[in-house]
Amino acid sequence: MNPARALARRDLIDTASAPYRAAGRFAYHFARGKLRADPVFEAILSRGLLAHRERILDLGCGQGLLAAWLLAAQGVCRPGRWPEAWPDPPRPVAVRGIERVGRYVARARLALGSRADFVEDDVRSADFGHADGVVILDVLQYIEYADQRGILERVHESLSRGGVLLLRIGDAGAGMGFMFAKWVDRAVSLAGGRGISPLHCRPAAQWCGLLAAIGFDSESIPMSAGTPFANVLIVARRR
């Protein structure tokens, strides 16, 4: 890793996780661990995937880490501290997250206050409003197939023309990497007292086919660097 990238990552992780001290030790350490280990956060910035998006909607936002990351990037991006190869970070006028689990929403609000908007609601029925960029990370596999399509159709309706959807999924056609991810997911669910819920997964090609039928043009980016999983980030643009 080149020095500029390493410095930017360190600053981003420190800046984005610091507000979670207000939400308790667990929230803070979870934020640091997740932002450090998950390659999708750096990819969103280094690839400019949400560039020039003024209204960003995060579905299944958890404790609001995407919002914290994007806000941190605005402060970290300055000469000598930002990799030259990275585009300028997005500077949205509004970031909104929808999350069903109330304690996650409470952490997000404690950490970020009025700098982002967090709503406790179910993404299967919540009002998405209007957005230029929608992000769904590791959420749809917990939702039944018919409801997955309904959510994606409503995302399409909510996006402005040319708007972008970032959809991360586990590629069910990826063999052992996918099986390992399923095992980890079930272990985490059991440890959290949620039992074992059925997963509703598809191969990446089927996700892209579904998105095409709804009205998206999409491309797939491998998103498992540094992890044993078989994750793919689908970048889908509204026609």
N, C-alpha and C positions, 0 to 999 in steps of 0.2 A: 504494500500500500504506500503510495507516494506521500510525502510529508504534508502537503496541502490538504489532501483528502483526509488523512488521519487527524489533522488539527481541526478541520471542519466537523468531522464526525464527533470528536470529543466535545467541541463547543455545543453542537446541536443536542447531544445526549444530555449534557449538563444543564443547558438552558431549558430544554423541553421537560425534563423530569423535575426540576427544582420546584415548580408550583405545587407538585403533588405532596410535598411535605405538609401542606395545610390539610391534606386529606388523610394523613396517617402514615405510619411507617410502611405498612403493606403496600399501599397505593404508590408510594414513592419508589420502593425497591422493585415493584412489579414494572413500573414505568421504565426505570433504568434497564432492567433486564430485557424487556421486550424491545425497546428501541435499539439496544445494542445488538441483539441476536437476530432480529427479523430483517431480512434484506429488502423488504418492500418499501420501507420508509426512505432509505437512501435512494432507491431506484426512482421513486416519485420525484425527488429533487434532481438527481443527476441526469435523468432523462427528460426533465421538463414536462412530465405527464399531465400536470395540472396548470401549466403556464397560461397566463391571461384568463383564468377562470375567476369571475367575480363572485359567484354564488356557489358554494360547495356544500354538498349534502353527503353525510356519512351515515350509511344505514347499518345498524348493529354496531354502533360506535364504541361500545364498551365504556371505559372511563375517559374517553375523549383524547386518546393519544395522537390521532391524526391531526386534530385541531391544535394540540400543544406543539406538535412537530412543525406545522406550517407557521405558526406564530413565532416559534423559536428561530426559524430560518430567516424571517424578516429582520431580526436583530443581529444574527450572526453574519449575514451577507454584507461584508464590507471589505475594502481593499486589503489584501494580505491575509485575509482569514477565510476566503471563499475560493474553492478550486477554480482555476481559469477555464477548465473544460466544462464546468457546470453552467447551465443558464441561470439567469436571475430567478430567485424563488417566486412562486405565486404570491400575490398580495390581494387576497380576496377581501371584498367588503363585508362578506357574511359567511360564516361557517356554522352549519347546523348539523347536529347529530341526533339520531333517533335510536333509542335503546330500550329494550323491554325490562331489563333488570334494574330495579329502583336503586339498589346500593351503588351500582356502577354510575348511574346518572348523578347521584349525590356526590360521588368522588369527583366527577368531571366538573360539577358546578363549584365545589369547594376549591378546586385547583385553578380553574380558569375564569370564574366569575362571569362578568358580562362580556368578556372578550370573545366568547362563542355561545351559541344557544343550544341547549340540550333538552330534549323532550323525552319523557318516559312514555313509550307507546310501542305497539307491535307493528313491525314493518309490513305485515300482511294487510293491515288496514289503515295505517297512519296516512295522514295527508302529506304528500311529498312537496307540495308547493311548486316553485319554479327554481331551476338550477342550471348552471353551465357545466358543472362537473359533479358526478355522483360516484361514490366509492363504496364498494361492498367487499369487505375482506373476511373470508372464512366464515360466512354466515349462511349461505343458501343451502349448504349440505344438511343443515338441521331442519329444513323446511320441506314439506311434501312437494312432489313434482308439480302438481297442478298449481300450487301456490307460488312456486318458483317462477313459472311463466307469468302469472298474474303480476308479481312484483316487477319483473323485467318489462312487462308491457306498460306498467304505470311509470317506471323510470323513463322509458322512451317518451311518454307523454309529457313528463315533467321537464325534460331537457330542452334547452334552446336548440335551434338548428345548428348542427355542427358540434353540439355538446358531446362530452366524453363520459363514458362509464369505465371505471377501473374495477374489474371483477376478479378477485383472487379465488381460485378453486383448487381442490386436490384432484389431480388428473387420475380418474379411475382406470385409465388404460395404461398406467405407468408401472405396473408390476409391483415389485417388492417395496419400492419407495412409498407407493400408495398404501399398501398393506401395513407398513410400519406406522404411517401417519394415522391410520384408523385405530391401531392398537394404542398409540399414545393418546388419542382423543378419548377413547373409552376409559383409559386409566385416569385421565384428568377428571372426567365426569364422575367416576366412582369416588375419587378422592375428595371432590367437591360436594358429595352427598346428593348428586343429581341422578344416580343410577345410570343405566345404559340406554340411551335413546337411539332409535334407528337413524341411520344416515342415508341421505338421498343424494347419491353422487352420480356423476356422468364422466365419461372420457372428455378430454378437452375438445376434441373435434365435434362432439355432440353439443357441447355448450355453444361453440361457434355457430353450429347449424341452427340452434334455437334462436340465437341473437340475430342471425341473418333473416330468419322468418319473421321476426318482430320488426325489423327495419334498421339494423345496425350493420356496419362494416367493421370487422374486427381482425386483430392480430394477437398472437399469443407470445408471451415472453416467459421463458423459464424463470422461476422465482424461488429457487431452493438453495441458492449459493450459501455454503457454510452450514447447511442443515441436511439431515438424512431424508427429508420429505420429498414428495413429488408434486410440488406446488407450481401453479402456472398463473401468471397475471394476464388476463385478457383485457386488451385495450380496445374498447368498442366505441365507435363514433356514430352518432345519429345521422342518418341520411337526410 
